[in-house]
Amino acid sequence: MDLSRTKVLIIVGPTASGKSALALEIAHRIPAEIISADSRQIYRHLDIGTAKPLRKELSEVPHHCIDIREPDERFTAGDFLTIGRKSIDVIRRQSKLPIVCGGTGLYIRGLIDGFFTQPEISGEHRALLKSRLASEGKESLFRELQNIDPVAASSMDASKYRRVIRALEVYYETGIPISQCHADHRRDEFYHAEWIGLEWDRSTLYERINRRVETMFRSGFLDEVKNLVSQGYDDRYQSMQSVGYKEALQYMRNEISHERMIELMKQNTRRFAKRQLTWFRKEKRIQWRSISSETDIPRIAEKLVRNILR
């Protein structure tokens, strides 16, 4: 491969779209290593619920950014940028292709483009917004952001109040919508990145998600959650607030039935996939590849490898 430029292959898509399978297929054809861009696979002990690669797969192809934090440790997109770029350097020094694979769009965009430098924040607006959060609720603050900065609000979940507060405080401190700050940020051209997205028919993708949830339980997902709880980890921590774990904790506290837990996991995972697609649709660099079956993955991999080697 031509190593005169730092080439990076990025594979994105919603959960259960076959991203990891495609990355592995490519890495079996050319020298490559995989950087996981999944905000939950970074945590140790969260295996089944995050669809972490199997031990066999990890032994066949080196993976980075997996099992690098305990479930009670904080991890940010900025941390991923630092660790991910170090991983890219290590992989390239071995004359291998870095494959960034995952569904956390903010991590990937930050890794490739860097982040804009946030203006100095006095703290005055943050304290006021937190007080309003307590008195008015997160929905009220989210509606306010929708009016002030609809572009930023469209990429956020109203329940993620920390991001909403951050966007509002940047606006009140500077008078500039945070979406404009991001748009004005000049992209880092350090990497020559090729973005590939896997595109399924929506109903087929949802069927895959439902089957994945059922497979998780057959693989011992509840035992995994019980083990985490026995170690003192619960939904006080960010890692345990993700889809799957939070519903399992509700079931273990007798707040919902076993049947309702599975139903909610399927429903919330489908909603999560929809949010991922919304995010990635706005990334114009992605070249989408239609896929209707996992049997398509070798064909897609072979075409990508030919392009990489050309």
Secondary structure, DSSP 8 states (H G I E B T S, - for coil): ---SS-EEEEEE-STTSSHHHHHHHHHTTSSEEEEE--TTTTBTT--GGGT---HHHHHHS-EESSS-B-TTS---HHHHHHHHHHHHHHHHHTT-EEEEE-S-HHHHHHHHH---------SHHHHHHHHHHHHH-HHHHHHHHHHH-HHHHHTS-TT-HHHHHHHHHHHHHHSS-HHHHHHHS----SSEEEEEEEE--HHHHHHHHHHHHHHHHHTTHHHHHHHHHHTT--TTSGGGGSTTHHHHHHHHTTSS-HHHHHHHHHHHHHHHHHHHHHHHHT-TTEEEEE-SSGGGHHHHHHHHHHHHH-
